[in-house]
Amino acid sequence: MPTTRENTEDRSAVRTLLRLWPYVRPARARLSAAAFVAVLASCTGLVIPLVLKWMVDGPVADRDRAGVWLGALCLLLLGFAEALLFGARRWLVARPLSHVEAEMRAALYRRLQRLPVAFHDRWPSGQLLSRATADLGLVRMFLAFPLTFLLVNSVTIVIGVIIMLLQDWTLGLVILGPAIPVMVMCVVFEHRYAVVARRAQDQVGDLTTVVEESVLGIRIIKGFGRHRSQAQAFREISKSLRGTELAKARLLATIWAVIVTLPELAIGAALVLGAVQVADGELSAGTLVAFLSTALALRWPVDSIGFLLAMSQEAATATERYFEVMDEEPESEKTESEKAENGAAENGQRDRDRDRDSVVGAVATAGAGLRFDGVVFRYPDADPTSPPTLDRVDLHIRPGESMALVGATGSGKTTLTALVPRLHEATSGRITLDGTDVTAMSRSELRSKVAVAFEEPTLFSASVGENVLMGTDAEDAGRDELERALAVAQADFVHALPQGADTQVGEQGLSLSGGQRQRLALARAVVGRPRFLVLDDPLSALDVHTEAAVEAALRQVLADTTALIVAHRPSTVLLADRVALLSGGRITAVGTHQELLRGNPEYAHLMSGTGRQEDDR
């Protein structure tokens, strides 16, 4: 599980936000045009004080009513032009920024699909969901508003200050007085706000995780009456998030108080000094009006600095969280030999290649099928001093043979089955299919040959047919293949559903019973007629009669494939030609069911119980 990263002192918000450039580049023309239009609109607003100066020193002083009407018309046209330009800016950025957000979300989803199982084991799903939703929303808001207006307001302030200095340089210096303390406060605010912004976004991810787990586990919560404890957990995280949001509000209030108060005091001082100069005849009334109007026009660009910086920091932390996932190393579609040729293999690849070459002949003469040679596996997050989950596993399943894998709870049976389709990577040793190392195949090629069915079946929010046909890559797979797979899994209940195989099963398939979900998962495994079949206790949720019917149909499938079956009950073991006993991370015995029953006390003990064993991992 990722930890909250609150130490942001060495992080540059600008450098982080620049990582968005590859996504923004296709929209750079419209974004640049929008920025130019916004600058033009802002500069149009700065012309208004100059018109006021002309009106006060000219038509108003000369009591020229026609000149006053002409000035009023100019002010109206300038205001209309400013509003029209800002509207055009909004129109220019709306479509490209929604496209940028959609592309980033699609890229994140693609990366999540390619990341290894070990990554998903570490990361809570709520953290990933918050990155794909709330964080990308913050990025889009930054690109739509702060990115443009940090530039626009900076240009406006510079031009406005130049105009005020040209009007009267002494009053201009008075206005510039607060500039240094405001900039110092902005730097301090930026560093402090970055910390709480990151903490808040991580807490949103934690809160999303709690909500998601509560929804998915609602049956457990209700069944055990744990709604109060879950509500308490939700309140605790929600309280922490509220405290963080209040800390953000306090920081924003502080910087805003400084940014608003100091310039207001400067404007008040300039008004008094200017009024004295007008009274002494050193300054025209029109010049004072133009100066103060320009200063007031700069209030919004100055006042907005605080929340623009806040939004920028939130976008920077959101971008950082987004790329924490995107920077994770995905499962490569290259084979190990290709990576070695390209110089991208790990340091131990050459030794591994030499070991592979030394046993190729032995594998060829010993036959094909599924073979484990000295396989060692240790989970990445395991204590390095602890023994590995699997320790030098040697096992050969001959072509067309079914091998039952039996072992006590936590012996590593599920882990061993996960190594075949490379859901996890073996720490050392090698696994071969028909004499070919699985690491010499691309994952897509490997998984087209190996079908899997897990003890805990997962169904998607789709129709029954779509869930089952997910197990085949054949584009022409249709009703006949679906019916054959359903028949093997004894899933005749599908025909009694409201729309048959077109019935939507709902999220996680929770509208079906455990046995029904398990049978659909088995149908998904066999629908593609795989050469290799890996089944992790596929019949554990079935009643005795259904189990017998499924076993009878499954025997026909097993006759044409090479299968590794995790088994806990004698009835499942009898599906296999031979049995392998996994104990202490090693294969300690291989033989038929009767042979092991007579000659291996540990196996006899395991088979004597009536309870179903479950794997820890």
Secondary structure, 3 states (H helix, E strand, C coil): CCCCCCCCCCCCHHHHHHHHHHHHHHHHHHHHHHHHHHHHHHHHHHHHHHHHHHHHHHHHCCCCHHHHHHHHHHHHHHHHHHHHHHHHHHHHHHHHHHHHHHHHHHHHHHHHHHCCHHHHHHCCHHHHHHHHHHHHHHHHHHHHCHHHHHHHHHHHHHHHHHHHHHHCHHHHHHHHCCHHHHHHHHHHHHHHHHHHHHHHHHHHHHHHHHHHHHHHCHHHHHHCCCHHHHHHHHHHHHHHHHHHHHHHHHHHHHHHHHHHHHHHHHHHHHHHHHHHHHHCCCCCHHHHHHHHHHHHHCHHHHHCHHHHHHHHHHHHHHHHHHHHHHCCCCCCCCCHHHHHHCCCCCCCHHHHHHHHHHHHHHHHHHCCCEEEEEEEECCCCCCCCCCCCEEEEEEEECCCCEEEEEECCCCCHHHHHHHCCCCCCCCEEEEEECCEEHHHCCHHHHHHHEEEECCCCCCCCCEHHHHHHCCCCCCCCCHHHHHHHHHHCCCHHHHHCCCHHHCECCHHHCCCCHHHHHHHHHHHHHCCCCCEEEEECCCCCCCHHHHHHHHHHHHHHHCCCEEEEECCCHHHHCCCCEEEEEECCEEEEEECHHHHHHHCHHHHHHHHCCCCCCCCC
